[in-house]
């Protein structure tokens, strides 16, 4: 066993999962499609729709001119970013600027001694577009990003170590003393412990660790039974996430058999059949076929369809087609408003708030109707006793948020704040000076302070606390244990008995012994020694590979085709699911498909489920 562990750690770092995640977030030259770049590409400020990666100034405040600033990569006519598009964000190596104006490389040792922040300068490329004419883009500093010790931009990383020694110690690379030094000697000369696990941050001279956070898997349907007034109600929930926007869609079976849907931005519930008709599934037969797999379900579905045709409840004539359904929604959510506003409000509910992970365009509506049918089927199976409620504590229903995911959440909020402030400053300066100057209007301190404050206090976006903690240096083992800790978002003041207990799926993933006593018992866990956390695979690349292996577009297969879901998104159909699964597994073994991809064929639901997301 000892030999096996030694062999594993010759290749893997004890906190390698955190480092890989953080490196994937960093906008470096060798990572043009980084998470930071994707965040910038999907920002839009001042636009109602479209305008991804741009800021639009209010025409009334800039003398009626159409002024836009591009911060993300340029998109093609189809709205997609070309694979060879140049990045618009980059990061430098950690440096320190002295009071005298000189600048030199910063080492973690110096940051500890002088109570400094170990961070690096972040730059973004801004392109000004006046009335459709794009000016020459400029690189402008937008703030400083905390750097993880041992990450690929850290001055101690093996690719940067020689340059750091040369500059900090003034040693010539060709000198005998330099040539005779091995990596351990170099780290010792820089004041570092050669066996230090790394993977933490230095904030104001103190070592701080980002805790891995356990979170419910997004884009995954979860069924449960809720008790209300002594009656049992079957509920299906999904946390649908796209570009950082997260919305919960909830289906519930009422005591009279009606199934209603709750959508985040709409107050009140919408009957399922009306919502499916509003999404474009006009015929009752289509609705029936998208839900029913067992004859026992038919009467429940017919009851829902017939109830929506009652004239008293759904005046004036009941709901029979898409026009009736949209008119009903307009009356329910935007009554008394102008027609244009009513239409926009309903479009916003259907396209943006309802299941955003399936897309936010009009063309994705039918896909959403099919997905609602799938959720309804799960509720009816639960009601008929053909399936058990989903286990929230099962580790297949959880995802680990590592350093890269946590920094992405924080960076997204911080950079949106920065760019909203830039828009305000540009409009204000235009009134005074009549000119647009980005460099003098941007305030890099906004981004730096937001990141530093969250790292220093542990208070993260979304109201989470204790994410960043002071690294435990009681002993080497204490430090390693702290760096591999996993935190649950549940409140420690509540009992949560089931969440605190050991679950069979923790086997080989989490340590069964190491957990604190007291309030945090079972909520704070520690990773097992040889775990591997998935990094995730590029979704578009995975989709192309699946099409090469037999995946067909929606509507192109036969009526008996099995649906294929990739990370919860309905991506197509296959006629022979067993053969398709065999083909994908064979391609994965041959290296043609990413090894981060997992799949299975669910015979009961007649679906192929594929996962390629990070944090598994």
C-alpha positions in Angstrom: 0.0 0.0 0.0 2.8 2.4 0.9 4.5 1.8 -2.5 1.2 2.6 -4.2 0.7 5.8 -2.4 4.3 6.9 -3.0 3.9 6.1 -6.8 0.7 8.1 -6.9 2.2 11.2 -5.3 5.3 11.1 -7.5 2.9 12.3 -10.2 0.2 14.0 -8.2 0.4 16.9 -5.7 -1.3 16.6 -2.3 -3.3 19.7 -3.2 -3.1 19.1 -7.0 -6.9 19.3 -7.5 -7.0 22.9 -6.1 -4.0 23.9 -8.2 -5.4 22.4 -11.4 -8.7 24.2 -10.8 -7.0 27.5 -10.1 -4.7 27.2 -13.2 -7.8 26.5 -15.3 -9.2 29.9 -14.1 -6.1 31.9 -14.8 -6.0 33.8 -18.2 -2.5 32.7 -19.3 -0.9 32.4 -22.7 -1.2 28.6 -22.7 -4.9 28.8 -21.6 -6.7 31.1 -24.1 -10.1 29.6 -23.2 -9.7 30.1 -19.4 -12.7 30.5 -17.0 -11.8 34.2 -16.5 -11.9 34.7 -20.3 -15.3 33.0 -20.5 -16.7 35.2 -17.7 -15.6 38.4 -19.6 -17.0 37.0 -22.9 -20.5 36.5 -21.2 -20.7 40.0 -19.6 -23.2 42.4 -21.0 -23.9 45.9 -19.6 -26.5 48.3 -20.9 -28.1 45.7 -23.4 -31.5 44.1 -23.1 -30.5 41.2 -25.4 -27.5 40.3 -27.4 -24.3 42.4 -26.9 -22.3 39.6 -25.1 -18.9 40.8 -24.0 -19.8 44.5 -24.5 -20.7 47.6 -22.5 -23.2 50.0 -24.0 -23.4 53.7 -22.9 -26.8 55.3 -22.5 -27.4 57.3 -25.8 -29.2 60.1 -23.8 -26.0 60.7 -21.8 -23.6 60.8 -24.8 -25.5 63.2 -27.1 -27.4 60.4 -28.9 -24.2 58.6 -30.1 -24.1 54.8 -30.3 -21.0 54.1 -28.1 -20.1 50.5 -27.2 -17.0 49.1 -25.6 -16.0 45.5 -26.4 -14.2 43.7 -23.5 -14.9 40.1 -24.6 -13.8 38.2 -27.7 -15.4 39.1 -31.0 -18.3 36.7 -32.0 -19.2 35.4 -35.4 -22.6 35.9 -37.2 -23.9 32.7 -35.4 -23.1 34.3 -32.0 -20.2 31.9 -31.3 -16.6 32.7 -30.6 -14.2 31.4 -33.2 -11.7 28.9 -31.9 -8.7 31.0 -32.9 -10.0 34.3 -31.3 -7.4 36.3 -29.4 -7.9 36.5 -25.6 -8.9 39.9 -24.2 -7.7 39.3 -20.6 -4.2 38.4 -19.4 -2.3 38.2 -16.1 1.4 39.0 -15.3 3.7 37.4 -12.7 3.6 38.6 -9.0 5.6 41.8 -8.6 5.9 44.6 -6.0 6.2 48.3 -6.7 8.3 50.1 -4.2 7.8 53.7 -3.0 10.7 54.7 -5.2 8.9 53.6 -8.3 11.0 50.5 -8.9 9.4 47.2 -9.5 10.7 43.7 -8.9 9.6 40.1 -8.6 7.8 39.2 -5.3 8.5 35.9 -3.6 6.1 34.4 -1.0 8.9 34.7 1.6 9.1 38.4 1.1 5.3 38.8 1.2 5.1 37.0 4.6 7.9 39.1 6.1 6.6 42.5 4.9 2.8 41.8 5.3 2.2 42.1 1.6 -0.4 40.7 -0.7 1.0 38.0 -3.0 -0.9 39.1 -6.1 -0.4 39.8 -9.8 -1.6 42.6 -12.2 -4.6 41.8 -14.4 -5.0 43.5 -17.8 -8.0 43.6 -20.1 -8.3 44.7 -23.8 -10.8 47.4 -24.4 -12.1 48.3 -27.9 -14.1 51.5 -28.3 -16.9 51.3 -31.0 -18.3 54.7 -32.0 -21.4 54.5 -34.3 -20.3 51.1 -35.6 -16.6 52.1 -36.2 -14.2 50.2 -34.0 -11.0 51.9 -32.8 -7.7 50.3 -32.1 -7.9 48.1 -28.9 -5.9 49.0 -25.8 -4.6 46.9 -22.9 -5.5 48.5 -19.6 -4.8 47.4 -16.1 -8.0 46.5 -14.2 -6.7 45.5 -10.8 -4.7 42.8 -9.0 -5.6 39.1 -8.5 -4.4 37.0 -5.5 -2.0 34.3 -6.6 -2.0 30.7 -5.3 1.5 29.5 -4.2 2.6 26.8 -6.6 0.2 27.8 -9.5 1.6 28.3 -13.0 2.1 32.1 -12.6 3.7 31.8 -9.1 7.4 32.7 -9.0 8.1 29.4 -7.3 6.6 27.2 -10.1 9.2 25.0 -11.7 8.8 26.8 -15.0 9.5 30.2 -13.4 12.0 29.2 -10.6 15.2 29.7 -12.6 14.2 33.3 -13.6 13.2 34.1 -10.0 16.6 32.8 -8.6 18.4 34.8 -11.3 16.6 38.1 -10.5 16.1 37.8 -6.7 19.6 36.3 -5.8 21.5 38.0 -8.7 22.9 34.7 -9.8 24.0 34.1 -13.4 22.4 30.9 -15.0 25.8 29.9 -16.4 27.6 30.2 -13.1 28.9 27.0 -11.4 26.9 27.7 -8.2 23.6 28.0 -10.1 24.3 24.8 -12.2 25.0 22.7 -9.0 21.7 23.8 -7.3 18.8 21.3 -7.5 15.2 22.4 -7.1 15.3 21.8 -3.3 18.3 24.1 -2.9 16.7 26.8 -5.1 13.5 26.8 -2.9 15.6 26.8 0.3 17.6 29.8 -1.0 14.3 31.7 -1.6 13.3 31.0 2.0 10.8 28.2 1.2 10.4 24.7 2.7 11.0 22.3 -0.2 8.3 19.8 1.2 5.7 22.6 1.8 2.5 21.4 0.1 1.7 24.9 -1.4 -1.8 25.5 -2.7 -2.6 28.5 -0.4 -2.6 32.3 -0.7 -0.8 35.1 1.1 -3.1 37.9 2.0 -1.6 40.8 3.9 1.3 38.6 5.1 -0.9 35.8 6.4 -1.3 32.4 4.8 -4.9 31.7 3.9 -6.5 28.6 2.5 -9.6 28.3 0.3 -11.9 25.5 1.5 -13.4 23.1 -1.1 -17.2 23.6 -0.9 -19.7 20.8 -1.3 -22.7 21.9 -3.5 -25.7 20.3 -5.0 -25.2 19.4 -8.7 -26.7 21.9 -11.1 -28.9 21.0 -14.1 -30.0 17.7 -12.4 -33.6 16.8 -11.7 -34.2 15.9 -8.0 -37.5 14.3 -6.9 -38.7 14.4 -3.3 -41.9 14.1 -1.2 -42.9 17.1 0.8 -45.5 17.1 3.6 -47.9 20.0 3.7 -50.9 20.1 6.0 -50.6 16.4 6.7 -50.7 15.5 2.9 -47.8 14.2 0.8 -46.9 16.2 -2.3 -44.5 15.0 -5.0 -42.0 17.6 -6.0 -39.3 17.7 -8.8 -36.7 20.5 -8.5 -33.8 21.5 -10.8 -31.1 24.1 -10.1 -30.6 25.3 -13.7 -27.3 27.2 -14.2 -25.9 29.1 -17.2 -23.0 31.6 -17.3 -23.2 32.1 -13.5 -27.0 32.8 -13.5 -28.7 30.2 -11.3 -32.5 29.6 -11.2 -34.6 27.0 -9.5 -37.5 25.5 -11.5 -40.0 23.5 -9.3 -42.8 21.2 -10.3 -45.4 20.1 -7.7 -48.3 17.7 -7.9 -51.3 19.3 -6.0 -53.9 17.3 -4.0 -56.4 17.6 -6.9 -53.8 16.0 -9.3 -52.9 19.3 -11.0 -49.2 19.7 -11.7 -48.0 23.3 -11.4 -44.6 24.9 -12.2 -42.8 27.7 -10.2 -40.4 29.9 -12.2 -38.1 32.3 -10.3 -39.1 35.7 -11.8 -42.8 34.9 -12.0 -44.9 35.3 -8.8 -47.3 32.4 -8.5 -47.6 29.0 -10.1 -48.3 28.1 -13.8 -50.3 25.0 -14.7 -47.9 22.6 -16.5 -50.1 22.0 -19.6 -50.5 25.8 -20.2 -46.7 26.4 -19.9 -46.0 23.5 -22.3 -48.5 25.0 -24.8 -46.9 28.5 -24.4 -43.5 27.0 -25.2 -44.9 25.7 -28.5 -46.1 22.2 -27.8 -49.5 22.9 -29.2 -51.1 19.5 -29.6 -52.4 17.5 -26.6 -51.0 14.4 -28.3 -47.4 15.8 -28.2 -47.9 16.7 -24.5 -49.2 13.2 -23.8 -46.3 11.5 -25.6 -43.6 13.6 -23.9 -44.9 12.5 -20.4 -46.6 9.1 -20.6 -44.6 5.9 -20.5 -46.9 3.7 -18.4 -50.7 3.3 -19.1 -51.4 4.3 -15.4 -50.1 7.8 -16.1 -52.6 8.5 -18.9 -55.6 9.4 -16.7 -53.5 11.8 -14.6 -52.2 13.6 -17.8 -55.7 13.7 -19.3 -57.0 15.3 -16.1 -54.4 18.0 -16.4 -55.2 18.7 -20.1 -59.0 18.8 -19.4 -58.6 21.0 -16.4 -56.9 23.7 -18.6 -59.9 23.7 -20.9 -62.4 24.8 -18.2 -63.9 28.1 -19.2 -64.7 29.2 -15.6 -61.1 28.8 -14.4 -59.3 29.9 -17.6 -61.6 32.5 -19.2 -62.9 33.3 -21.7 -62.8 29.9 -23.6 -60.2 27.8 -21.8 -56.6 27.1 -23.1 -56.4 25.1 -26.3 -53.3 26.3 -28.2 -50.2 28.5 -27.9 -52.0 31.8 -28.4 -54.5 31.0 -25.6 -51.6 30.0 -23.3 -49.6 33.2 -24.0 -52.7 35.3 -23.5 -53.3 33.6 -20.1 -49.7 34.2 -19.0 -50.0 37.9 -20.0 -53.1 38.3 -18.0 -51.6 36.5 -15.0 -48.2 38.3 -14.9 -48.6 41.6 -16.7 -52.2 42.5 -16.4 -53.1 46.2 -17.1 -49.7 46.8 -18.9 -49.1 48.0 -22.5 -49.1 45.1 -25.0 -45.4 45.5 -25.9 -44.5 45.3 -22.2 -46.7 42.3 -21.6 -45.1 40.4 -24.5 -41.6 41.2 -23.3 -42.4 40.1 -19.8 -43.6 36.7 -20.9 -40.7 36.3 -23.3 -38.3 37.0 -20.4 -40.0 34.4 -18.2 -40.0 31.7 -21.0 -36.5 32.4 -22.4 -34.4 33.6 -19.5 -35.9 32.5 -16.2 -37.3 29.0 -17.2 -34.5 26.4 -17.3 -31.8 28.8 -18.5 -29.3 25.9 -19.0 -31.2 24.7 -22.1 -30.7 28.1 -23.8 -32.1 31.7 -23.7 -33.4 32.0 -27.3 -36.8 31.5 -28.8 -35.6 28.4 -30.7 -34.9 26.6 -27.4 -38.5 26.6 -26.3 -39.5 23.2 -27.6 -36.5 21.7 -25.9 -37.7 23.2 -22.6 -41.2 21.7 -23.2 -39.7 18.2 -23.7 -37.6 18.7 -20.5 -40.7 19.7 -18.5 -42.3 16.5 -19.8 -39.4 14.5 -18.5 -39.7 16.2 -15.0 -43.4 15.5 -15.0 -42.8 11.8 -15.7 -40.4 11.6 -12.7 -43.2 13.1 -10.5 -45.8 10.7 -11.7 -43.5 7.7 -11.3 -42.8 8.8 -7.7 -46.6 9.2 -7.1 -47.3 5.7 -8.5 -44.5 4.2 -6.4 -42.3 3.2 -9.3 -39.3 5.1 -8.1 -37.9 6.2 -4.8 -37.3 9.9 -3.8 -33.8 11.0 -4.8 -31.1 10.9 -2.1 -29.7 14.4 -1.6 -26.7 13.0 0.3 -25.6 10.7 -2.5 -22.3 11.9 -3.8 -23.4 11.6 -7.4 -25.8 14.5 -6.7 -23.0 16.7 -5.2 -20.2 18.7 -6.8 -17.0 20.0 -5.2 -16.3 23.7 -5.8 -12.5 24.0 -5.7 -10.3 27.1 -5.7 -10.9 27.8 -9.5 -14.7 27.7 -9.1 -14.7 29.9 -6.0 -12.4 32.4 -7.6 -14.6 32.4 -10.7 -17.7 33.2 -8.6 -15.9 36.1 -6.9 -14.3 37.4 -10.1 -17.6 37.4 -12.0 -19.2 39.7 -9.4 -16.1 41.9 -9.0 -15.6 42.5 -12.7 -19.3 43.3 -13.3 -19.0 45.9 -10.5 -15.9 47.3 -12.1 -17.4 47.6 -15.6 -20.7 49.0 -14.3 -18.7 51.7 -12.5 -16.7 52.3 -15.7 -19.9 52.9 -17.6 -21.1 55.4 -15.0 -17.7 57.2 -15.0 -17.6 57.4 -18.8 -21.1 58.9 -19.0 -20.2 61.4 -16.2 -16.9 62.4 -17.8 -18.6 62.8 -21.2 -21.0 65.4 -19.7 -18.0 67.3 -18.4 -15.4 67.0 -21.1 -17.3 65.6 -24.1 -14.8 62.8 -24.7 -14.4 59.1 -23.9 -11.2 58.1 -22.1 -11.2 54.6 -20.7 -7.8 54.6 -19.0 -8.5 57.6 -16.8 -12.1 56.5 -16.1 -11.5 53.0 -14.9 -10.9 52.4 -11.1 -8.7 49.2 -10.7 -9.0 49.5 -6.9 -12.6 48.4 -7.1 -11.6 44.9 -8.4 -8.5 44.6 -6.2 -10.3 45.6 -3.0 -13.3 43.3 -3.6 -11.0 40.3 -4.2 -8.7 41.1 -1.2 -11.6 41.7 1.2 -13.3 38.4 0.4 -9.9 36.5 0.7 -9.1 38.3 4.0 -12.5 37.8 5.7 -13.8 34.6 4.1 -17.1 36.2 3.3 -17.9 35.1 -0.2 -20.5 36.1 -2.8 -23.9 34.5 -2.2 -23.8 35.1 1.6 -21.4 32.2 2.2 -18.9 32.6 5.1 -15.8 30.8 6.2 -14.6 30.0 2.6 -11.2 31.5 3.2 -9.5 30.5 6.5 -6.2 31.1 8.2 -4.0 28.1 7.3 -3.4 25.8 10.3 0.4 25.6 10.8 0.3 23.6 14.1 2.3 20.9 12.3 3.0 19.7 8.7 0.1 17.1 9.0 -2.3 19.9 10.2 -1.5 22.0 7.2 -2.0 19.2 4.7 -5.3 18.2 6.4 -6.5 21.8 6.3 -5.7 22.1 2.6 -7.7 19.0 1.8 -10.8 19.9 3.9 -14.3 19.9 2.4 -17.0 22.2 3.8 -20.8 21.8 3.5 -22.9 24.9 2.9 -25.5 23.7 5.5 -26.1 25.7 8.7 -24.3 24.2 11.7 -27.0 25.4 14.1 -29.6 23.0 12.5 -29.6 19.2 13.2 -29.3 18.0 9.5 -28.9 14.4 10.9 -28.8 12.7 7.5 -26.3 15.2 6.0 -23.9 14.7 9.0 -24.0 10.9 8.7 -21.5 8.8 6.7 -23.0 7.8 3.4 -21.9 4.6 1.4 -20.8 6.9 -1.5 -18.2 8.5 0.7 -16.2 5.3 0.5 -12.8 6.0 -1.1 -13.7 9.7 -1.5 -13.9 11.2 2.0 -12.1 10.2 5.2 -14.6 8.4 7.6 -12.7 9.5 10.7 -11.5 13.0 10.4 -14.2 15.5 11.2 -14.4 18.1 14.1 -16.4 17.5 17.3 -19.3 19.8 18.2 -21.5 21.8 15.9 -19.5 21.1 12.7 -19.5 17.4 13.2 -20.1 15.7 9.8 -20.5 19.0 8.0 -16.7 19.6 7.7 -15.0 16.6 6.1 -11.6 15.7 4.7 -10.7 14.3 1.3 -9.4 10.8 1.1 -5.7 10.5 0.3 -5.9 9.4 -3.4 -9.0 11.2 -4.6 -9.1 12.8 -8.1 -11.6 15.6 -8.8 -12.8 16.0 -12.4 -11.6 19.1 -14.3 -14.4 19.0 -16.8 -14.3 18.9 -20.6 -15.2 21.6 -23.2 -18.9 21.2 -23.9 -18.9 22.2 -27.6 -15.9 19.9 -28.4 -17.7 17.1 -26.6 -20.9 17.7 -28.6 -19.0 17.5 -31.9 -17.3 14.3 -30.8 -20.7 12.8 -29.9 -22.1 13.7 -33.3 -19.2 11.8 -34.9 -20.2 8.8 -32.9 -23.8 8.7 -33.9 -25.7 11.5 -32.0 -28.5 13.0 -34.1 -30.2 16.4 -33.8 -33.6 16.6 -32.1 -36.4 15.6 -34.5 -34.2 13.8 -36.9 -34.6 10.3 -35.3 -37.5 7.9 -35.3 -40.4 8.1 -32.7 -38.7 5.4 -30.6 -35.3 7.3 -30.5 -33.7 7.7 -27.0 -32.9 11.2 -25.8 -29.3 12.1 -24.9 -28.6 14.6 -22.1 -25.1 16.2 -21.7 -24.7 17.9 -18.3 -28.5 18.1 -18.1 -28.9 19.8 -21.5 -30.9 17.9 -24.1 -28.4 17.7 -27.0 -30.0 15.1 -29.4 -31.3 11.6 -29.9 -29.9 8.1 -30.8 -31.7 5.2 -32.4 -29.6 2.5 -30.7 -28.6 3.7 -27.2 -26.7 0.5 -26.2 -24.4 0.7 -29.3 -24.0 4.5 -28.9 -22.8 4.0 -25.2 -20.3 1.2 -26.4 -19.0 3.5 -29.2 -18.4 6.4 -26.8 -16.7 4.2 -24.2 -14.4 2.7 -26.9 -13.6 6.2 -28.2 -12.8 7.3 -24.6 -10.4 4.4 -24.1 -8.7 5.2 -27.4 -8.2 8.9 -26.4 -10.6 10.3 -29.1 -13.0 11.6 -26.4 -12.0 13.3 -23.2 -11.3 11.0 -20.2 -13.4 13.5 -18.1 -16.6 12.1 -19.7 -18.9 9.6 -17.9 -22.0 8.1 -19.4 -24.7 5.5 -18.8 -28.0 4.4 -20.4 -31.0 4.6 -18.2 -33.4 1.9 -19.5 -36.3 2.9 -17.3 -36.3 6.5 -18.6 -34.9 5.4 -22.1 -32.3 8.2 -21.8 -28.5 8.4 -22.2 -27.1 10.5 -19.4 -23.6 12.0 -20.0 -21.6 14.1 -17.6 -18.5 16.1 -18.4 -18.7 18.9 -15.8 -16.0 19.7 -13.2 -16.2 18.9 -9.5 -17.2 15.2 -9.7 
